[in-house]
Amino acid sequence: MAIDLRPLKQFLALAESLHFNRASLICHVSPSTLSRNIKQLEDQLGVTLFERNNRSVSLTPKGKRFQAYAREALSQWDIIHHELVAGAGELHGSLSMYCSVTASYSFLYEILSQFRPKYPGIEIKLHTGDPEPAIQRVLTEQEDLAITARPDNLPAGLAFQQIAVSPLRFIAPVESRLAETLNAKSLLVDDFEGIPMILQEQGIARQRLDAWFQANGRHPQIYAQVAGNEAIVSMVSLGFGVGVVPEIVLNNSPLAGKVQVLTVSPELKPYQVGLCVLEKKLKNPLIAAFWQQLSE
């Protein structure tokens, strides 16, 4: 008996993108086919899953409940399917992974160069973007795995395996009047009084920098807030202010020669970079194989 999982997969694609054209591309169907299939699913359930008009698509409260069910159902299907065929030989299937572009070429190349020869039947679907939503994407099961920095408080049910440690560095432009102001051997929080700062809108680095200023009774003078560490390096190199980025980002930046690392005391707590996954998903043989490969 064939089990058709396409309705659940199509529903999740639309629930996560909230855009019929993008979801139809992901599912390899036309927008009209996707719309018809979603309507059939709603008719079968007897509820409205999406509110849609000419401009937007949004999940209804019942749609959000069904989204949780669909994710869990597909996750359980993957687990039982791979358990049943595990004895048949080579593992086959796909894993979805999320990380920043920097993490993809800093860590993923080495990991996959060892994993692929051992498990050629496992496909890795890689999505890259700003590191901030990485953990949330795993918690909501949009991704199986993510490479990201470990938060100070790891969410319940999330497993984390460290890959590397990356210090957080204060950086300033090489050619700017700021360089003269900050040309000290060791800078304290008071030395940043009146210095324009270019900061992440949110995330671990921003939290640690805010705590660093607050612990010393100071507040940063914010010039700009951006998404992504690469944008911070770019704006600092142009002389707009001082930023804070993980050392790994700076080492891989084409603009590294246009910024200088400042010596600041006390130093910010470094990043612990690693792989995260929902603990329950470690029962999936494909995910367990990737996790074990990293341990080795």
Backbone hydrogen bonds, N-H to C=O, Kabsch-Sander energy under -0.5 kcal/mol:
donor,donor_aa,acceptor,acceptor_aa,energy
4,D,2,A,-0.6
5,L,3,I,-0.9
9,K,5,L,-2.2
10,Q,6,R,-3.0
11,F,7,P,-2.3
12,L,8,L,-2.5
13,A,9,K,-2.2
14,L,10,Q,-2.0
15,A,11,F,-2.7
16,E,12,L,-2.1
17,S,13,A,-1.8
18,L,14,L,-3.0
23,A,19,H,-2.7
24,S,20,F,-2.5
25,L,21,N,-1.7
26,I,22,R,-2.0
27,C,23,A,-2.1
28,H,24,S,-0.8
29,V,24,S,-2.2
34,L,30,S,-2.5
35,S,31,P,-2.6
36,R,32,S,-2.2
37,N,33,T,-2.5
38,I,34,L,-2.5
39,K,35,S,-2.1
40,Q,36,R,-2.1
41,L,37,N,-2.1
42,E,38,I,-2.4
43,D,39,K,-2.3
44,Q,40,Q,-2.3
45,L,41,L,-2.1
46,G,42,E,-2.2
47,V,42,E,-1.3
49,L,47,V,-0.6
51,E,58,S,-3.3
52,R,50,F,-0.6
53,N,56,S,-2.2
58,S,51,E,-2.4
60,T,49,L,-2.3
64,K,60,T,-2.2
65,R,61,P,-1.6
66,F,62,K,-2.3
67,Q,63,G,-2.0
68,A,64,K,-1.6
69,Y,65,R,-1.6
70,A,66,F,-2.9
71,R,67,Q,-2.2
72,E,68,A,-2.0
73,A,69,Y,-3.0
74,L,70,A,-2.3
75,S,71,R,-2.1
76,Q,72,E,-2.7
77,W,73,A,-2.2
78,D,74,L,-2.3
79,I,75,S,-1.9
80,I,76,Q,-2.6
81,H,77,W,-2.7
82,H,78,D,-2.2
83,E,79,I,-2.1
84,L,80,I,-2.2
85,V,81,H,-1.6
86,A,82,H,-0.8
88,A,85,V,-1.8
89,G,86,A,-1.1
93,G,121,G,-1.8
95,L,123,E,-2.8
97,M,125,K,-2.9
98,Y,145,L,-1.7
99,C,127,H,-1.8
104,S,100,S,-1.9
105,Y,101,V,-1.5
106,S,102,T,-1.6
107,F,103,A,-2.4
108,L,103,A,-1.6
109,Y,104,S,-0.9
111,I,107,F,-1.8
112,L,108,L,-3.0
113,S,109,Y,-2.1
114,Q,110,E,-0.9
114,Q,111,I,-0.7
115,F,111,I,-1.9
116,R,112,L,-2.7
118,K,114,Q,-0.7
119,Y,115,F,-2.3
122,I,119,Y,-1.6
123,E,93,G,-3.1
123,E,121,G,-0.6
125,K,95,L,-3.6
125,K,123,E,-0.6
126,L,124,I,-0.8
127,H,97,M,-2.9
129,G,99,C,-1.2
134,A,131,P,-1.6
137,R,133,P,-2.3
138,V,134,A,-1.3
139,L,135,I,-2.7
140,T,136,Q,-2.2
141,E,138,V,-1.3
142,Q,137,R,-2.2
143,E,137,R,-1.7
144,D,96,S,-1.4
145,L,96,S,-1.8
146,A,276,C,-1.5
147,I,98,Y,-2.1
148,T,146,A,-0.6
148,T,274,G,-2.5
150,R,272,Q,-2.7
154,L,152,D,-0.6
158,L,155,P,-1.6
159,A,277,V,-3.3
161,Q,275,L,-2.6
163,I,273,V,-3.7
164,A,273,V,-2.1
166,S,271,Y,-2.2
169,R,167,P,-0.5
169,R,245,V,-3.1
170,F,262,L,-0.5
171,I,243,G,-2.9
172,A,260,Q,-2.4
174,V,258,K,-2.1
176,S,174,V,-0.8
179,A,176,S,-0.9
180,E,176,S,-0.7
181,T,177,R,-1.6
182,L,178,L,-2.2
183,N,180,E,-1.3
184,A,182,L,-2.0
187,L,263,T,-3.3
191,D,188,L,-1.3
192,F,189,V,-1.6
193,E,190,D,-1.6
195,I,192,F,-2.0
197,M,221,Q,-2.6
198,I,242,V,-3.0
199,L,197,M,-0.6
199,L,224,A,-2.4
201,E,226,V,-2.2
207,Q,203,G,-2.3
208,R,204,I,-2.4
209,L,205,A,-2.2
210,D,206,R,-2.7
211,A,207,Q,-2.1
212,W,208,R,-1.7
213,F,209,L,-2.2
214,Q,210,D,-2.6
215,A,211,A,-2.4
216,N,212,W,-0.6
216,N,213,F,-0.8
217,G,214,Q,-1.7
218,R,213,F,-2.8
221,Q,195,I,-0.6
222,I,220,P,-1.0
223,Y,197,M,-2.9
223,Y,221,Q,-0.5
224,A,197,M,-1.5
226,V,199,L,-2.6
228,G,226,V,-0.6
232,I,228,G,-0.9
233,V,229,N,-2.0
234,S,230,E,-2.1
235,M,231,A,-2.3
236,V,232,I,-2.5
237,S,233,V,-2.4
238,L,234,S,-1.0
239,G,236,V,-2.1
240,F,235,M,-1.9
242,V,196,P,-2.6
243,G,171,I,-2.1
244,V,198,I,-0.6
245,V,169,R,-2.2
247,E,167,P,-3.0
249,V,246,P,-0.9
250,L,246,P,-1.6
251,N,247,E,-2.7
252,N,248,I,-1.0
253,S,250,L,-1.2
256,A,253,S,-1.4
258,K,255,L,-2.0
259,V,256,A,-1.2
260,Q,172,A,-3.3
262,L,170,F,-2.8
264,V,262,L,-0.7
265,S,187,L,-3.0
271,Y,166,S,-3.2
273,V,164,A,-2.6
273,V,271,Y,-0.7
274,G,148,T,-2.7
275,L,161,Q,-2.5
276,C,146,A,-2.7
277,V,159,A,-1.9
279,E,157,G,-2.9
281,K,278,L,-1.2
282,L,278,L,-0.5
282,L,279,E,-1.4
283,K,280,K,-1.1
284,N,281,K,-1.7
288,A,284,N,-3.0
289,A,285,P,-2.0
290,F,286,L,-1.8
291,W,287,I,-2.7
292,Q,288,A,-2.5
293,Q,289,A,-2.1
294,L,290,F,-1.9
295,S,291,W,-1.6
296,E,292,Q,-1.9
